[in-house]
Amino acid sequence: MLSSIRALIRSLKAAVNPDRYRPELHYMRGPGPACREQKSRAGDGDTDRA
């Protein structure tokens, strides 16, 4: 009886507050627009001096 109550409580906790790792929230897909902007600004000044 006690083990079934514990199992019920555990399943209710999991349903209310799922504490699972979700990789799609942490996956980086590559450099973003800010990185591209910095690289383009750095490249503009170097080509004029050469």
Legacy VTK file of the C-alpha trace (Angstrom):
# vtk DataFile Version 3.0
C-alpha trace
ASCII
DATASET POLYDATA
POINTS 50 float
0.000 0.000 0.000
2.748 2.443 0.973
4.766 1.721 -2.176
1.737 2.419 -4.387
1.172 5.746 -2.635
4.829 6.651 -3.140
4.584 5.712 -6.805
1.467 7.859 -7.184
3.169 10.849 -5.530
6.262 10.387 -7.694
4.187 10.308 -10.890
2.209 13.387 -9.837
5.431 15.280 -9.145
6.785 14.294 -12.544
3.585 15.454 -14.235
3.489 18.818 -12.463
7.198 19.652 -12.589
9.079 17.679 -15.235
12.753 17.955 -14.346
14.214 16.544 -17.525
17.109 17.733 -19.642
15.870 19.237 -22.877
18.828 19.532 -25.269
16.950 21.708 -27.762
17.014 24.501 -25.166
20.809 24.341 -24.871
21.921 23.371 -28.368
23.942 26.049 -30.143
23.489 26.083 -33.897
26.442 28.261 -34.811
27.471 31.889 -34.710
24.642 34.351 -34.511
24.100 37.716 -36.187
26.210 39.621 -33.634
29.248 37.477 -34.420
28.774 37.987 -38.161
28.483 41.745 -37.647
31.728 41.891 -35.655
33.593 39.906 -38.305
32.303 42.125 -41.097
33.358 45.283 -39.231
36.840 43.880 -38.565
37.254 42.887 -42.214
36.243 46.302 -43.605
39.065 48.227 -41.975
41.815 45.770 -42.973
41.086 45.801 -46.711
41.487 49.595 -47.063
45.016 49.618 -45.635
46.466 46.940 -47.897
LINES 1 51
50 0 1 2 3 4 5 6 7 8 9 10 11 12 13 14 15 16 17 18 19 20 21 22 23 24 25 26 27 28 29 30 31 32 33 34 35 36 37 38 39 40 41 42 43 44 45 46 47 48 49
